[in-house]
């Protein structure tokens, strides 16, 4: 499971906007300071109303601290992730990337099984926030119940950088 000191694996493909909008983890993290958040699902209440909007609202404050990019990953298809980014007004503030096959989620040990009565359709990402410098996690906040909204919120991470 990811923690402080974990290296983000290179060459994992994520999608932005549509299935053809492929970006790699090397392109995102190598040589950069990046805020990374993982969410259980686009358009879900906690993700849509609280978690992601906090990072979008604080985008300028992160840039003032030297952060190059804010990136959100979600195990959704690229069209859903793109529509979610548009609905949040994330352009220019936070990149919302589809981890459609959960490759990065699995590589970081952040898999969350949400089959059954909760019904988000299977494998998702545990809710977390991280500050990554040149592909190495320097700060890592994992929600204790994997879905709550306590330690992974934007103001908390902002104060840790």
C-alpha positions as CSV (number, residue, x, y, z in Angstrom):
1,X,0.0,0.0,0.0
2,X,1.2,3.5,-0.8
3,X,2.8,5.6,1.9
4,X,5.4,8.3,2.3
5,X,8.5,7.3,0.2
6,X,6.5,5.3,-2.3
7,X,7.6,5.9,-5.9
8,X,4.7,6.4,-8.4
9,X,5.3,3.7,-11.1
10,X,6.2,5.1,-14.5
11,X,4.5,4.3,-17.8
12,X,1.1,3.6,-16.4
13,X,-1.5,5.0,-18.9
14,X,-4.4,7.1,-17.7
15,X,-7.0,8.9,-19.9
16,X,-8.1,12.5,-20.0
17,X,-11.3,13.6,-21.6
18,X,-11.7,10.6,-23.9
19,X,-10.1,7.1,-24.4
20,X,-7.6,8.6,-27.0
21,X,-6.4,11.3,-24.5
22,X,-3.7,9.0,-23.0
23,X,-1.2,10.4,-20.6
24,X,1.4,8.4,-18.6
25,X,2.4,8.6,-15.0
26,X,5.9,9.6,-16.2
27,X,4.5,12.6,-18.0
28,X,2.5,13.6,-15.0
29,X,4.9,13.1,-12.1
30,X,8.6,13.0,-13.4
31,X,10.4,16.2,-12.4
32,X,7.3,17.9,-11.0
33,X,5.5,18.7,-7.8
34,X,2.0,17.3,-8.0
35,X,-0.9,17.1,-5.7
36,X,-2.7,13.7,-6.3
37,X,-6.1,12.8,-5.0
38,X,-7.9,9.5,-5.4
39,X,-11.7,9.3,-5.2
40,X,-14.2,6.4,-5.2
41,X,-16.2,7.8,-8.1
42,X,-17.0,10.7,-10.2
43,X,-20.4,12.4,-9.4
44,X,-20.7,10.6,-6.1
45,X,-21.9,13.0,-3.4
46,X,-18.7,13.2,-1.3
47,X,-16.4,13.4,-4.3
48,X,-18.6,15.9,-6.2
49,X,-19.7,18.2,-3.5
50,X,-16.8,18.3,-1.1
51,X,-13.5,16.5,-2.0
52,X,-12.8,17.7,-5.5
53,X,-14.3,21.2,-5.2
54,X,-11.9,21.9,-2.3
55,X,-8.9,21.3,-4.5
56,X,-10.3,23.3,-7.3
57,X,-11.0,26.2,-5.0
58,X,-7.5,26.1,-3.6
59,X,-5.7,25.7,-6.9
60,X,-4.1,29.2,-6.7
61,X,-2.9,28.5,-3.1
62,X,-1.2,25.3,-4.2
63,X,0.5,27.1,-7.1
64,X,1.8,29.7,-4.7
65,X,3.4,26.8,-2.8
66,X,5.2,25.6,-6.0
67,X,2.8,22.9,-7.0
68,X,2.9,22.3,-10.8
69,X,-0.4,20.4,-11.0
70,X,-3.3,19.0,-9.1
71,X,-4.5,15.6,-10.4
72,X,-7.5,13.5,-9.5
73,X,-7.7,9.8,-10.4
74,X,-11.0,7.9,-10.5
75,X,-11.8,4.4,-11.6
76,X,-14.3,5.5,-14.2
77,X,-14.2,5.6,-18.0
78,X,-12.7,8.6,-19.7
79,X,-16.0,10.0,-20.9
80,X,-17.4,10.1,-17.3
81,X,-14.2,11.6,-15.9
82,X,-14.2,14.2,-18.7
83,X,-17.9,15.1,-18.1
84,X,-17.2,15.3,-14.3
85,X,-14.2,17.7,-14.9
86,X,-16.4,19.9,-17.1
87,X,-19.3,19.9,-14.5
88,X,-16.9,20.9,-11.8
89,X,-15.2,23.7,-13.8
90,X,-11.9,22.0,-13.2
91,X,-10.2,23.2,-16.4
92,X,-6.9,24.9,-15.7
93,X,-7.2,24.1,-12.0
94,X,-7.3,20.3,-11.6
95,X,-6.8,17.4,-14.1
96,X,-9.3,14.6,-13.6
97,X,-7.9,11.4,-15.1
98,X,-9.7,8.2,-15.7
99,X,-7.8,5.2,-14.3
100,X,-10.3,3.1,-16.3
101,X,-8.6,-0.3,-15.7
102,X,-7.5,0.6,-12.2
103,X,-3.8,0.2,-13.1
104,X,-2.5,3.1,-11.0
105,X,-5.0,2.3,-8.2
106,X,-3.7,-1.3,-8.1
107,X,0.0,-0.3,-8.3
108,X,-0.5,2.0,-5.3
109,X,-2.5,-0.7,-3.4
110,X,-5.5,1.6,-3.2
111,X,-8.1,-0.8,-4.5
112,X,-11.5,-0.6,-2.8
113,X,-14.2,-3.3,-3.5
114,X,-17.5,-1.5,-3.7
115,X,-19.6,-4.4,-5.0
116,X,-22.7,-5.5,-3.0
117,X,-25.3,-3.4,-1.3
118,X,-23.3,-0.1,-1.6
119,X,-23.4,-0.6,-5.3
120,X,-20.7,1.5,-7.0
121,X,-20.2,-1.4,-9.4
122,X,-17.0,-3.1,-8.3
123,X,-13.4,-1.9,-8.0
124,X,-12.8,1.7,-7.0
125,X,-10.1,3.9,-5.5
126,X,-9.8,4.4,-1.8
127,X,-10.1,8.1,-0.9
128,X,-6.7,9.7,-0.4
129,X,-4.6,12.8,-0.9
130,X,-0.8,13.0,-1.6
131,X,1.9,15.4,-2.3
132,X,4.3,14.0,-4.9
133,X,7.7,15.4,-5.8
134,X,9.5,13.9,-8.8
135,X,7.4,10.7,-8.6
136,X,8.0,10.2,-4.9
137,X,5.2,10.5,-2.3
138,X,6.2,13.1,0.3
139,X,2.9,13.4,2.1
140,X,0.2,10.8,2.2
141,X,-3.3,10.9,3.8
142,X,-5.6,7.9,3.5
143,X,-9.1,8.0,4.9
144,X,-9.4,5.6,7.8
145,X,-12.6,4.1,6.4
146,X,-11.4,4.6,2.8
147,X,-14.4,6.7,1.8
148,X,-14.8,9.4,4.5
149,X,-14.0,13.1,4.2
150,X,-11.6,13.9,7.1
151,X,-7.8,13.8,6.5
152,X,-7.8,13.9,2.7
153,X,-9.5,17.2,2.3
154,X,-7.7,20.1,0.5
155,X,-7.2,22.4,3.5
156,X,-5.4,19.6,5.4
157,X,-3.0,18.8,2.6
158,X,-2.4,22.4,1.9
159,X,-1.2,22.9,5.4
160,X,1.2,19.9,5.1
161,X,3.1,21.3,2.1
